[in-house]
């Protein structure tokens, strides 16, 4: 039997919000494909659980616990990664929150969404650019959203931040192409993760089920996605299989934006 090809063998990958949901799914898949994974999250327990799960399966990983709103902490993270590994082959800027709904929001709510959904990934990418360039072939991936492509009537602020990610991806792809750094994004639709409740704006399980059912009826494939399905596309973008792909945002939405 032919030995399975490890798409990220001997590479170093960093995943923000890597301790749960899409981030954890991507971190585990990266490790399964041979990468050493740096799991960045503010939840120390979940971050260590993710690392332990990876190591238990024979993979290699480490945890970094910080709040991505702290730019000094991000800068120090980049320094540690560079000093420890010298290079970074894959940067998955996955961190994000639903944020406040509607137009009647406070300046504080605005700041939190901007800091987490936009500022953190922008600055971390900048801090890690030397390590990405040193890899002589690297991939930066962002998690955007279909709400950044078509707009959300419920969360204009979320659409604003995620739409900005798409524009950033195009700009960074052009800026870093000569340095062999590819920059792309995935734009998930609804994903069955612990964070799904935040998008439905309620903790009522019955109401969540009702809204989830109504949303699913709009999806051509008839269901929400699983975190692993998003991670599969992220792995493709991270690997040399996507060696000629840069500056694009791929919807992973069951056909919702095709309508």
N, C-alpha and C positions, 0 to 999 in steps of 0.2 A: 504494500500500500504506500502511495506517495505521501511523504511527510507534509503536514500542513504548513503553508507559508505564513510566517509571522510578519505582518505588514509594518510593524513598528519595532522590529528587532534592534536592540541596543540603542534605542532612542530615549530621550528624556522628554516627558510631557507634563504640563501643568494644567490643572483643571480648577477653576474657581467655582464655588458652590458645589464642590465635588463630593459632598458627603451624603447627598440624597437625590432622589429623582433623576433627571436627565444627567446631572453631573456625575452621580455615582455610577450610573449605567455606562457612561463614557469612560470613566476612570477604570472600571473593571474590564471593559472591552479593550482599552489601550493596553492594560497589563497583560491580558490574555494574548495579545499580539506582540508581546516582547518588550514593551516600554517600561521604563522606570517612571512611576507616576507620582507627582507631587499633588496631594489632595489638599486644596485650600478651602477652608470653611471657618465660620465663626462658632460652630458647634463642635467643641472639642471631643465630646463623647462619640458623636456620629462620625466625625472625621477619623478617629482612631478605629472605630468599628469597620469603616470602609477599608482602611489600610490593613487591618487584621484579616478581613475577608479576602483581600487580594493576596496577602502573604500565605494564607492557608491553602490557596489554590496554586501555590508555587510561583506567584508573581512578586514584583518588587515595587514598594511604595513607601512614602513617608507623608506625614501630616504636617500642615502648617495652619495654625489657628490664628485668625485675625479678623478684624472688621474692615471690609473693603472701603469703607468711608474714610478710613485713616490713611491718608496719602503717605505719611512717614512710614507707616507699617508696610505699605506696598513697596516703597522704595527699598526698605531694608530686606524685604522678601526677595526682591530682584537681586540685591547684593549677595544674599545667601545662596541663591540658585546659581548665580554666576561663579561665586567662589567655590562652591561644592562641585559643580558639574562642568563649568567652563562654557557650555553651550546649552541651548534649549531648542529642541526640534519641533515641538508642538505646544502652542499656547491656546487653550480653549477658554475663552472669556464667556463663561456660561452664566455668571451671576446676574440676577434680576428679580424684581418683585412686581406684583400687579399694581401696587400704588393706590392712590386715592381715586375714587370714581367721580365722574361728573365734572362740571366746571366750577362748582362752589367748593374750592379747596383752600387750605391755608398755605401761606408761604413756607411753613415748616414741612408740610406734606409735599409741596413742590420740590424743596431741597432734598428730601430723602430719596425721592424717585430719581432725580437727576444725579445724585451722588452715587447711587447703587447701579442704576440702569445705564448710565452714560459715562460719568466722570471716572469711575473706578477702572473700567476696562480701557478707557483712553489712556490714562496715566500708566497703568500697569504695562500696557503694550509699549509705551514709550520707554519706561524703565528697563524693559527686557529686550528692547530692540538690539543692543549690542550682542547679547547672547544668541538671539535669533539669527543675526547676520553671521555670527561665528559658526553656526551649524552648517553653512554652505548648502542650504536647502532646507527651509523650515516652512511651517504652516501655522497661520493664525486663524482661528475660527471663533466667530461670535454667535451667540444665541440671540436672534432677532425674534420676530413673531409675524404671523400673517396680519396682525393688527397694525403692524408698521407698514404693511403693503397696501391694505385696503381701508384702513381706518376702523376704529371702534366707536360706536355711538355711546357706549357706556363709560369708556375710559380714554378720553382724549389725551390725557397726560401720558398714559402707557403707550398709545400710538405714537405720540410725539417722540418719546425716548427711543422706541424701537425703530421708528422710521429713520431717526438720526443714525442709528447703528448701520443701517443699509447704506446711507450716504458715506459714512466713515469707512466702511469696507471698500467701497469703490476708490476712495481717495488713498487709503493706505496701500491698496493693491498697486496703484500706479507709483506711489512713492517708494515702495520697497521691492519692486519687480527686479531692478538691476542687482539687488543684493540676494536674489534667489529666495525671497520670502513671499509666499503666497498668502493671500488674505481673502477669506470667504465667510459666509454666514449660513446658518440654517434658520428657517422661519417656521417653527412648529405651529400647528393649529392647537386644538385641545389635546392635552396629554394627561393620561391617567397617573398622576403623581400626587404625593401629599400636598403639594402646593395648589392643587386644583380648586380646593375650597376657596382660596383667596380670590380666584377669578370669578367665582359665583357670588361673592360678597355675602355669604351666609354660612352659619355653622349648622343649620338645620339639615339633617341627613335626608329627610324626605324631600325637602325643597331642592337640595343638591341633585338628588336622583331625578326629580321632575325636570330641572333645567338641563341636566346632562342628556336626558332622553330627547328633549326638544332640540337641543343643539345637534345631537347625533343624526336626527332626521334630516338635517340640512347637508350632511356630509355624503358625497357620492359613494364612498366606500362603507358608509353606514355605521361607523363606530369612531370613538376617539382613539388616539394612538397610545402605544405603550412607550415607556422611556427608552427601552432597548431599540425601538424602531428609529427613534431620533439618533441614538448613539451610533447606529449602523451607518447613517449618512455622515455623521461627524467623523467616524473612522475613515470613511472613504476620502473625505476632504483632508484629513490628517496624513494620509498615506501617499506613497508615490503613484498609486493608481490615479490620483487627481493631479499629476505633475504638470498638466497644462491647463489647470482650472484656477483662475484667480479673478477676484473682483465681482463675484456673483453671490446672490442670495438664493438658496434653494428652498422652496416651500415644501414642507413635509406635513401635509394637511389632509390627506385622503381625497384630494381633488377639489377641496372647497373653493380655492381661488381660481379654479379652471372655469367656473360657471360665469 
